[in-house]
Amino acid sequence: MIHYTCDSCKKQIDPEQDVRYVVRLEVYASLNGEEESDDDRDHLEEIQDILESLDVDEDEISEEVYHKSRYDLCSVCRERYLRNPLGCIVRQQVGFSKN
């Protein structure tokens, strides 16, 4: 049996009792300065073309240009992630009484 653990809180996730959520994160350099809506574009091929044109070792720059990761989350951490996907510090609004 495969064992799953939440990558955020480290809680074990039992696939027979709990729902396991998967977050796939892909970060890549914007190659042309503007976002294109064409989903058929091959970003990896474009990155490869750029790397070949540079006089730099591919391993040195590949993490700077493209990174892909995958995380398993429990239901509590999924809710937390959806509320704050970038993990920014959320400041609470301070309410002042009307004296």
VENKA-V526654 format. One record per residue. PSI is psi in whole degrees, -180 to 180 (999 if undefined). NEAR is the number of other C-alpha atoms within 12 Angstrom. D_CENTER is the distance of its C-alpha to the mean C-alpha in Angstrom with 2 decimals. Layout:
PSI & NEAR & D_CENTER
PSI & NEAR & D_CENTER
This chain:
138 & 6 & 27.11
135 & 9 & 23.42
133 & 14 & 22.19
144 & 23 & 18.77
139 & 24 & 17.52
127 & 27 & 14.95
-10 & 24 & 12.48
-56 & 25 & 12.78
-7 & 18 & 16.57
13 & 16 & 17.81
139 & 19 & 19.90
139 & 22 & 21.13
116 & 26 & 20.35
112 & 19 & 23.47
-18 & 19 & 22.73
-20 & 12 & 26.29
-30 & 10 & 26.00
156 & 17 & 22.42
131 & 20 & 19.67
128 & 25 & 16.57
141 & 26 & 13.31
129 & 22 & 10.59
125 & 21 & 6.88
124 & 13 & 5.79
130 & 15 & 2.84
122 & 16 & 5.56
127 & 17 & 6.97
155 & 22 & 10.73
138 & 21 & 13.86
117 & 16 & 15.77
-25 & 20 & 18.90
9 & 12 & 21.33
-12 & 8 & 20.41
149 & 9 & 20.01
131 & 13 & 17.68
146 & 13 & 19.44
1 & 7 & 19.50
104 & 9 & 20.60
-12 & 8 & 18.17
-4 & 9 & 20.68
139 & 12 & 20.05
93 & 13 & 19.34
-38 & 23 & 16.90
-37 & 22 & 17.33
-40 & 14 & 21.06
-42 & 19 & 20.96
-42 & 26 & 19.08
-42 & 20 & 21.67
-42 & 14 & 24.45
-44 & 21 & 23.43
-39 & 23 & 23.17
-31 & 16 & 26.56
-19 & 12 & 28.08
155 & 14 & 27.09
54 & 10 & 29.24
147 & 12 & 26.43
132 & 14 & 25.41
-38 & 19 & 22.38
-31 & 13 & 20.94
-33 & 13 & 21.23
-14 & 20 & 19.20
-42 & 22 & 16.73
-26 & 18 & 13.94
-27 & 16 & 14.80
-37 & 23 & 14.47
133 & 25 & 11.77
134 & 17 & 9.01
133 & 16 & 7.51
164 & 15 & 6.57
137 & 16 & 7.46
144 & 23 & 8.38
136 & 29 & 11.56
146 & 31 & 12.46
174 & 29 & 16.00
-36 & 26 & 17.19
-46 & 22 & 17.61
-29 & 28 & 14.15
-47 & 23 & 12.82
-43 & 14 & 15.16
-42 & 18 & 14.16
-44 & 23 & 10.44
-33 & 15 & 11.77
-30 & 14 & 14.26
72 & 14 & 12.15
-25 & 15 & 8.36
-2 & 11 & 8.65
28 & 12 & 11.05
151 & 10 & 13.94
121 & 9 & 17.39
123 & 11 & 19.04
132 & 7 & 22.71
143 & 6 & 25.15
133 & 6 & 27.81
124 & 6 & 31.16
129 & 6 & 33.99
141 & 6 & 37.41
154 & 5 & 40.59
90 & 4 & 43.06
999 & 3 & 46.10
